[in-house]
Amino acid sequence: MVVGCGAVSTTFITGVLMARKGLAKPVGSVTQYDKIRVGKGSEKQYLHYAEIVPLAKLEDIEFACWDVYPQNAYQAAVYAEVLKAKDIEPVRDELEKIVPLKAAFDKNYAKRLDGDNVKDCKTRWEMVEALQQDIRDFKAKSGVSRVVVIWAASTEIYVPVDEQVHGTLANLEAAMKADDRAHVAPSMCYAYAALTEGCPFIMGAPNTTVDIPAMWELAEKTQMPIAGKDFKTGQTLVKSGFSPILKVRNLGLNGWFSTNILGNRDGLVLDEPANFHTKEVSKLSTLETILRKEDQPDLYGNIYHKVRINYYPPRNDDKEGWDNIDIFGWMGYPMQIKINFLCRDSILAAPLVLDLVLLSDLAARAGRFGIQRFLSFFLKSPMHDYTQKEEPVNNLYDQYVMLKNAIREMGGYEADQEID
């Protein structure tokens, strides 16, 4: 069950339906393509994930979604203009049957959206109850045995963590019942409903949702996995993969300027300063945990890091990211690196949605609950227990080790790689 029936969701759903018919390839999905070494020496093998662990098959997936706009998944896919007609029409009948449920929505959290397919809920607690019923109804109607809920909707305005509300489950529930709209975002209602209905929940935007102690407590109580936040698609993928080059080569960094142009619905929402701030906090956290000034003050003691996103409708879903990286080397001599990534936002995000859904479902069946740190590989701003001064792992290669070790463990093999 996907929150949002926009560009990312419809690209994901259409791609899965086309792959099931043998008409498209799920390129970019590690669960469908990647191989992991298990065993050592003469017992060493390189196996696909599904050969190691019991992943759900693409053929077994049923889809449902919520959205503020009533258009079915076919209409939404055509409107998004990500995929060509030849890649949508063969599965038109299936897409037309996916009609969005009414969204639990508060316009104050996404002022640029103006849809009317919205639940008439007077309080946040009514939102929760309505969403719980949606999940039950989907299970009954579709006959599925398990559900995963993933947020692929727009970025909400920034909600600072308030210990008085977000610190315990009891306080969060009290705030929901008191209709505390300032501290309880609609996304928190989706997460609460999912977890209490026995569904893993994944936050694909940078919203303050499951990255609060109250939700960790709920995940422990319900024995459900949670993951987040923000799909790592374009610029942050480059950042988390490239900055380790500077680290291992012991090159210094003076500044890193990142800017994006994006024209889809996500870009429209992020054009609102309060919503952009949520994204900015997520994107800024990557560098500082990889290039740590306390470890190498000579090299990373004074980094100037700037991130910008600009709404530019002509590009639609074709996002362009520019990075200007000012580095220095031997004797402090300056050098520059320029990266221009002309990417397609939803084409990069769709395989992440598939992987996160399949791996969260796997984790639930394997008895893993709470924060799933091994899913950091797919996310911009990995969840971590900041109350215990834990720092997130943002280095892409370290995240990949965590992912492989988790798959090994769930497959009954030894987790035999370490992060230095």
Stockholm file with secondary structure:
# STOCKHOLM 1.0

chainA/1-420         MVVGCGAVSTTFITGVLMARKGLAKPVGSVTQYDKIRVGKGSEKQYLHYAEIVPLAKLEDIEFACWDVYPQNAYQAAVYAEVLKAKDIEPVRDELEKIVPLKAAFDKNYAKRLDGDNVKDCKTRWEMVEALQQDIRDFKAKSGVSRVVVIWAASTEIYVPVDEQVHGTLANLEAAMKADDRAHVAPSMCYAYAALTEGCPFIMGAPNTTVDIPAMWELAEKTQMPIAGKDFKTGQTLVKSGFSPILKVRNLGLNGWFSTNILGNRDGLVLDEPANFHTKEVSKLSTLETILRKEDQPDLYGNIYHKVRINYYPPRNDDKEGWDNIDIFGWMGYPMQIKINFLCRDSILAAPLVLDLVLLSDLAARAGRFGIQRFLSFFLKSPMHDYTQKEEPVNNLYDQYVMLKNAIREMGGYEADQEID
#=GR chainA/1-420 SS CEECCSHHHHHHHHHHHHHHTTSSCCTTCHHHHCEEEESCGGGCEEEEHHHHSCCCCGGGCCCCEEESSCCCHHHHHHHHTCSCGGGTGGGHHHHHTCCCEEBCCCGGGCTTCCCSCBCCCSSHHHHHHHHHHHHHHHHHHHCCSCCCEEECSCCCCCCCCCHHHHSSHHHHHHHHHTTCTTTCCHHHHHHHHHHHTTCCEEECSSCSSSSSHHHHHHHHHHTCEEEESCBCCSHHHHHHHHHHHHHHHTCEEEEEEEEEEECSHHHHHHTSHHHHHHHHHHHHHHHHHHSCTTTCHHHHTTCEEEEEEEECGGGTTCCEEEEEEEEECGGGCEEEEEEEEECCHHHHHHHHHHHHHHHHHHHHHTTCCEECGGGGGGBSSCCCCGGGTCCCCCCHHHHHHHHHHHHHHHTTCCCCCCCC
#=GC SS_cons         CEECCSHHHHHHHHHHHHHHTTSSCCTTCHHHHCEEEESCGGGCEEEEHHHHSCCCCGGGCCCCEEESSCCCHHHHHHHHTCSCGGGTGGGHHHHHTCCCEEBCCCGGGCTTCCCSCBCCCSSHHHHHHHHHHHHHHHHHHHCCSCCCEEECSCCCCCCCCCHHHHSSHHHHHHHHHTTCTTTCCHHHHHHHHHHHTTCCEEECSSCSSSSSHHHHHHHHHHTCEEEESCBCCSHHHHHHHHHHHHHHHTCEEEEEEEEEEECSHHHHHHTSHHHHHHHHHHHHHHHHHHSCTTTCHHHHTTCEEEEEEEECGGGTTCCEEEEEEEEECGGGCEEEEEEEEECCHHHHHHHHHHHHHHHHHHHHHTTCCEECGGGGGGBSSCCCCGGGTCCCCCCHHHHHHHHHHHHHHHTTCCCCCCCC
//
